[in-house]
């Protein structure tokens, strides 16, 4: 009978131990730290790198937009970027639509 009580997670009568209030929260705390270091922190770092890349855009940079359009930055106007996608063809888009710098991406690919 005592084996069955232990299997159910209960101690037999007269042998109950005083449970610490922290022991109930310890698994939740550990799960939070695992999620923070494996999911939240890397995502924040990636968002910060994207913001830095957008803030450092300059004329002449070759970029790729989130829609897959490749082009060269010809002008920066506040929150907008003028992009030359072919000779005498220019479009204006928001800076947030810039996915990555082509020159930066090719340097990373060649390093691999």
C-alpha beads as a LAMMPS data file, in Angstrom:
LAMMPS data file: protein, C-alpha beads

112 atoms
111 bonds

1 atom types
1 bond types

-500.0 500.0 xlo xhi
-500.0 500.0 ylo yhi
-500.0 500.0 zlo zhi

Masses

1 110.0

Atoms # bond

1 1 1 0.000 0.000 0.000
2 1 1 2.803 2.419 0.827
3 1 1 4.343 1.785 -2.588
4 1 1 1.086 2.824 -4.234
5 1 1 0.942 6.039 -2.185
6 1 1 4.509 6.953 -3.185
7 1 1 3.655 6.259 -6.842
8 1 1 0.716 8.657 -6.576
9 1 1 3.026 11.344 -5.233
10 1 1 1.847 11.162 -1.630
11 1 1 3.752 10.081 1.415
12 1 1 2.063 7.580 3.752
13 1 1 0.356 8.989 6.840
14 1 1 2.817 9.997 9.533
15 1 1 5.725 10.364 7.080
16 1 1 4.783 13.609 5.365
17 1 1 7.614 16.043 4.789
18 1 1 7.297 19.802 4.979
19 1 1 7.354 21.021 1.367
20 1 1 9.221 24.215 0.637
21 1 1 7.135 26.848 -1.181
22 1 1 10.026 27.429 -3.593
23 1 1 10.117 23.785 -4.692
24 1 1 6.740 24.213 -6.395
25 1 1 7.925 27.218 -8.406
26 1 1 11.395 25.906 -9.232
27 1 1 10.340 24.117 -12.465
28 1 1 8.526 27.256 -13.660
29 1 1 11.564 29.389 -12.944
30 1 1 13.824 26.971 -14.814
31 1 1 11.459 26.903 -17.804
32 1 1 11.442 30.716 -17.888
33 1 1 15.261 30.855 -17.969
34 1 1 15.412 28.241 -20.734
35 1 1 12.888 30.194 -22.834
36 1 1 14.718 33.458 -22.172
37 1 1 18.132 32.192 -23.251
38 1 1 16.927 30.054 -26.168
39 1 1 14.108 32.184 -27.625
40 1 1 13.665 35.693 -26.249
41 1 1 17.284 36.882 -26.035
42 1 1 18.339 35.779 -29.561
43 1 1 15.196 37.347 -31.043
44 1 1 15.893 40.684 -29.314
45 1 1 19.467 40.575 -30.597
46 1 1 18.290 39.951 -34.170
47 1 1 15.795 42.839 -33.986
48 1 1 18.532 45.166 -32.699
49 1 1 20.877 44.141 -35.531
50 1 1 18.113 44.865 -38.073
51 1 1 17.526 48.328 -36.568
52 1 1 21.266 49.089 -36.632
53 1 1 21.519 47.980 -40.271
54 1 1 18.575 50.202 -41.253
55 1 1 20.025 53.198 -39.396
56 1 1 23.397 52.759 -41.159
57 1 1 21.976 52.698 -44.713
58 1 1 23.706 55.101 -47.095
59 1 1 23.671 55.986 -50.775
60 1 1 25.166 53.294 -52.956
61 1 1 24.307 50.355 -50.687
62 1 1 22.915 47.353 -52.497
63 1 1 19.961 45.925 -50.603
64 1 1 17.223 43.323 -50.828
65 1 1 13.711 44.182 -49.662
66 1 1 11.409 41.901 -47.711
67 1 1 9.498 41.398 -50.981
68 1 1 12.654 40.140 -52.714
69 1 1 13.406 43.249 -54.798
70 1 1 17.132 43.836 -55.355
71 1 1 18.394 47.352 -55.913
72 1 1 20.757 50.187 -55.074
73 1 1 19.945 52.973 -52.613
74 1 1 19.933 56.325 -54.414
75 1 1 18.450 58.565 -51.695
76 1 1 17.320 58.503 -48.075
77 1 1 14.342 60.666 -47.105
78 1 1 13.402 60.345 -43.429
79 1 1 11.693 56.981 -43.059
80 1 1 11.804 56.273 -46.793
81 1 1 14.427 54.896 -49.155
82 1 1 14.627 55.557 -52.880
83 1 1 15.799 52.412 -54.612
84 1 1 17.060 52.037 -58.177
85 1 1 16.029 48.600 -59.386
86 1 1 17.134 49.018 -63.014
87 1 1 18.522 51.919 -65.071
88 1 1 16.091 54.858 -64.861
89 1 1 13.627 52.862 -62.732
90 1 1 13.322 53.993 -59.146
91 1 1 10.900 53.105 -56.391
92 1 1 10.302 54.561 -52.948
93 1 1 9.760 52.262 -50.000
94 1 1 9.824 52.380 -46.221
95 1 1 13.099 51.638 -44.484
96 1 1 11.373 48.845 -42.576
97 1 1 10.945 46.941 -45.856
98 1 1 14.723 46.519 -46.171
99 1 1 15.557 42.918 -45.395
100 1 1 19.352 42.925 -45.640
101 1 1 22.367 44.518 -47.276
102 1 1 23.572 42.524 -50.275
103 1 1 27.201 43.374 -49.652
104 1 1 26.917 42.290 -46.005
105 1 1 25.088 39.078 -46.920
106 1 1 27.636 38.057 -49.565
107 1 1 30.500 38.652 -47.113
108 1 1 28.808 36.371 -44.572
109 1 1 28.156 33.687 -47.202
110 1 1 31.766 33.717 -48.409
111 1 1 32.985 33.301 -44.828
112 1 1 31.062 30.052 -44.430

Bonds

1 1 1 2
2 1 2 3
3 1 3 4
4 1 4 5
5 1 5 6
6 1 6 7
7 1 7 8
8 1 8 9
9 1 9 10
10 1 10 11
11 1 11 12
12 1 12 13
13 1 13 14
14 1 14 15
15 1 15 16
16 1 16 17
17 1 17 18
18 1 18 19
19 1 19 20
20 1 20 21
21 1 21 22
22 1 22 23
23 1 23 24
24 1 24 25
25 1 25 26
26 1 26 27
27 1 27 28
28 1 28 29
29 1 29 30
30 1 30 31
31 1 31 32
32 1 32 33
33 1 33 34
34 1 34 35
35 1 35 36
36 1 36 37
37 1 37 38
38 1 38 39
39 1 39 40
40 1 40 41
41 1 41 42
42 1 42 43
43 1 43 44
44 1 44 45
45 1 45 46
46 1 46 47
47 1 47 48
48 1 48 49
49 1 49 50
50 1 50 51
51 1 51 52
52 1 52 53
53 1 53 54
54 1 54 55
55 1 55 56
56 1 56 57
57 1 57 58
58 1 58 59
59 1 59 60
60 1 60 61
61 1 61 62
62 1 62 63
63 1 63 64
64 1 64 65
65 1 65 66
66 1 66 67
67 1 67 68
68 1 68 69
69 1 69 70
70 1 70 71
71 1 71 72
72 1 72 73
73 1 73 74
74 1 74 75
75 1 75 76
76 1 76 77
77 1 77 78
78 1 78 79
79 1 79 80
80 1 80 81
81 1 81 82
82 1 82 83
83 1 83 84
84 1 84 85
85 1 85 86
86 1 86 87
87 1 87 88
88 1 88 89
89 1 89 90
90 1 90 91
91 1 91 92
92 1 92 93
93 1 93 94
94 1 94 95
95 1 95 96
96 1 96 97
97 1 97 98
98 1 98 99
99 1 99 100
100 1 100 101
101 1 101 102
102 1 102 103
103 1 103 104
104 1 104 105
105 1 105 106
106 1 106 107
107 1 107 108
108 1 108 109
109 1 109 110
110 1 110 111
111 1 111 112
